[in-house]
């Protein structure tokens, strides 16, 4: 797992927590399972651009939030 994957995984978790969503709630909003969200937050799944848009919309963040 490279450093950029870890940073994105942390950003997803931060965005979800800022939005006060559980993994299950975020998963429902983006059409994924709780397990998928968990794997993403642990850096085991790479975030696609399309999914970054879905997550940013669900968490009221810009897509740029995931790039820093």
C-alpha positions as CSV (number, residue, x, y, z in Angstrom):
1,X,0.0,0.0,0.0
2,X,1.5,3.3,-1.0
3,X,1.4,6.6,0.9
4,X,-1.2,8.2,-1.4
5,X,-3.6,5.3,-0.7
6,X,-3.1,5.7,3.0
7,X,-3.8,9.4,2.8
8,X,-6.9,9.0,0.8
9,X,-8.2,6.3,3.1
10,X,-7.7,8.6,6.1
11,X,-9.4,11.4,4.2
12,X,-12.5,9.2,3.5
13,X,-12.7,8.3,7.2
14,X,-12.3,12.0,8.2
15,X,-15.0,13.1,5.7
16,X,-17.4,10.4,6.9
17,X,-16.8,11.3,10.6
18,X,-17.2,15.1,9.8
19,X,-20.5,14.3,8.2
20,X,-21.4,12.2,11.4
21,X,-22.1,9.1,9.3
22,X,-21.5,5.5,10.2
23,X,-19.8,3.2,7.6
24,X,-23.2,1.7,7.0
25,X,-24.9,5.1,6.4
26,X,-22.2,6.2,4.0
27,X,-22.4,2.9,2.2
28,X,-26.2,3.2,1.7
29,X,-25.7,6.8,0.4
30,X,-23.1,5.7,-2.2
31,X,-24.6,2.3,-3.1
32,X,-21.9,0.2,-1.3
33,X,-21.8,-2.1,1.7
34,X,-20.4,-1.3,5.1
35,X,-17.6,-3.8,4.4
36,X,-16.7,-2.0,1.2
37,X,-16.4,1.3,3.1
38,X,-14.4,-0.4,5.8
39,X,-12.0,-1.8,3.2
40,X,-11.7,1.6,1.6
41,X,-10.9,3.3,4.9
42,X,-8.2,0.7,5.6
43,X,-6.6,1.4,2.2
44,X,-7.4,-2.0,0.7
45,X,-9.5,-0.5,-2.1
46,X,-8.3,2.3,-4.4
47,X,-10.7,5.2,-4.7
48,X,-12.0,5.8,-8.2
49,X,-12.8,9.3,-9.4
50,X,-16.5,8.5,-9.7
51,X,-16.6,7.1,-6.2
52,X,-14.7,10.2,-4.8
53,X,-17.5,12.3,-6.3
54,X,-20.2,10.1,-4.7
55,X,-18.5,10.2,-1.3
56,X,-17.8,13.9,-1.5
57,X,-21.5,14.5,-2.3
58,X,-22.6,12.2,0.6
59,X,-20.3,14.0,3.0
60,X,-20.6,17.5,1.8
61,X,-17.0,17.8,0.8
62,X,-15.3,18.9,-2.4
63,X,-13.4,16.2,-4.4
64,X,-10.3,18.2,-3.7
65,X,-10.6,17.2,0.0
66,X,-9.4,13.8,-1.0
67,X,-6.4,15.0,-2.9
68,X,-4.5,16.8,-0.1
